[in-house]
């Protein structure tokens, strides 16, 4: 069994045409969101490895989340491909590099995280900021993972008065 967790970065500074999108930081609310969502799922997860997009807002989200769940910051992998928004890049990483990990958290962006969540669950069609999806994949290795053998563990998000499934 393998567990995959998908965490969308929290609320960041607005897009400014004069600034680089890659360098946008979390705003105060985003830092609070990262803390809150980590506290919510902390009793539900065990993480061996965190992989994050190199965008600053995703790195900040990953480090805040890791601090709350007591995951060593040294086990956070920054993967350049996670900023490209190609679903295949995440699956390639799992296939090629994640052999020693059973419980992986991917921190990234929409639309790719929502696409993966929908592919794995057939129910989640939108991941709001600071939301997290957990799935179990019935396989012995990431190389033998079959998306038809997944089970949704949870879908947590902060604004529960909205429905996203």
C-alpha positions in Angstrom: 0.0 0.0 0.0 1.1 3.5 -0.9 -0.4 6.8 0.3 -0.3 9.9 -1.8 -1.3 13.3 -0.3 -1.9 16.3 -2.5 -1.7 19.7 -0.9 -2.5 22.9 -2.7 -0.5 25.9 -1.6 -2.2 28.4 0.7 -3.3 31.9 -0.1 -0.5 34.0 -1.7 0.1 37.6 -2.7 -2.0 38.6 -5.7 -0.5 38.2 -9.2 1.2 41.4 -10.2 2.2 41.8 -13.9 5.5 43.5 -12.8 6.5 40.7 -10.5 7.6 37.2 -11.1 4.7 34.7 -10.3 7.4 32.2 -9.2 8.4 34.5 -6.3 5.0 35.3 -4.8 4.9 34.7 -1.0 2.1 33.5 1.3 0.2 36.3 2.8 -0.6 36.3 6.6 -3.9 34.4 5.9 -2.0 31.9 3.8 0.4 31.1 6.6 -2.6 30.7 9.0 -4.3 28.4 6.4 -1.1 26.2 6.2 -1.1 25.8 10.0 -4.8 25.1 10.2 -4.9 22.4 7.5 -1.8 20.7 8.9 -3.4 20.6 12.4 -6.6 19.1 10.9 -4.9 16.2 9.1 -1.9 15.7 11.5 -3.6 12.7 13.2 -4.6 11.2 9.9 -1.3 11.1 8.1 2.2 9.7 8.2 4.7 11.3 5.7 8.0 9.8 4.6 8.7 12.5 2.0 7.5 15.9 1.0 7.9 17.0 -2.6 7.2 20.6 -3.4 7.1 23.0 -6.4 10.0 25.4 -6.4 7.5 28.4 -6.3 8.1 30.3 -3.1 4.4 30.0 -2.0 4.5 26.2 -2.3 7.8 26.0 -0.4 6.5 28.1 2.4 3.3 26.0 2.6 5.5 22.8 2.6 7.8 24.1 5.4 4.9 25.3 7.6 3.1 22.0 7.1 6.2 20.0 7.8 6.8 21.9 11.1 3.3 21.2 12.3 3.5 17.4 11.6 7.1 17.2 12.9 8.5 16.2 9.5 12.2 17.0 9.0 12.8 19.9 6.7 15.8 18.0 5.3 13.3 15.5 3.8 11.6 18.1 1.7 12.5 17.7 -2.0 12.1 20.8 -4.2 11.3 19.5 -7.7 11.5 22.0 -10.6 9.1 20.0 -12.7 6.2 20.6 -10.2 5.9 24.2 -11.4 5.2 23.2 -15.0 1.7 22.1 -14.3 2.0 18.8 -16.1 0.4 15.8 -14.4 2.8 13.4 -15.9 5.7 15.0 -14.1 4.4 14.0 -10.7 3.7 10.5 -11.8 7.2 10.3 -13.4 8.8 11.4 -10.1 6.9 8.7 -8.2 7.8 6.1 -10.8 11.5 7.0 -11.0 12.5 8.4 -7.6 10.1 7.5 -4.9 11.0 3.8 -4.5 11.9 4.1 -0.8 8.9 6.1 0.2 5.4 4.8 1.0 3.7 8.0 2.1 4.3 11.0 -0.1 3.0 14.6 0.2 3.1 16.6 -3.0 2.7 20.4 -2.5 1.8 22.3 -5.7 -0.6 24.2 -7.8 -3.9 24.0 -9.6 -4.9 22.9 -12.1 -2.6 19.9 -12.0 -3.4 18.9 -8.4 -7.1 19.0 -9.0 -6.6 17.0 -12.2 -4.6 14.3 -10.3 -7.2 14.3 -7.5 -10.0 13.8 -10.0 -8.1 11.1 -11.9 -7.5 9.2 -8.6 -10.9 9.6 -7.0 -13.4 10.4 -9.8 -15.1 12.8 -7.3 -12.9 15.8 -6.5 -13.2 18.3 -9.3 -11.8 21.4 -7.4 -9.1 21.8 -4.8 -9.3 25.2 -3.1 -6.2 26.9 -1.7 -4.8 25.0 1.4 -6.8 21.9 0.7 -5.5 18.4 0.9 -6.5 15.1 -0.6 -5.3 11.7 0.7 -5.6 8.5 -1.3 -4.3 5.0 -0.7 -3.1 3.1 -3.8 -3.2 -0.7 -3.5 0.3 -1.5 -4.8 3.7 -2.7 -3.6 5.7 -0.1 -5.5 5.0 3.2 -7.2 6.0 1.5 -10.5 3.2 -1.0 -10.1 0.6 1.7 -9.0 -2.7 1.4 -10.8 -5.1 4.4 -10.6 -8.0 2.0 -10.7 -6.9 0.7 -7.3 -7.2 3.8 -5.2 -9.3 4.6 -2.2 -10.0 8.1 -1.0 -8.9 8.6 2.6 -10.0 12.2 3.0 -10.5 15.5 1.4 -10.0 18.4 3.8 -10.4 22.1 3.1 -11.0 25.1 5.4 -14.2 26.7 4.0 -16.6 23.9 4.8 -19.7 26.0 3.8 -18.7 25.3 0.2 -18.9 21.9 -1.4 -16.2 20.7 -3.8 -17.3 17.1 -4.6 
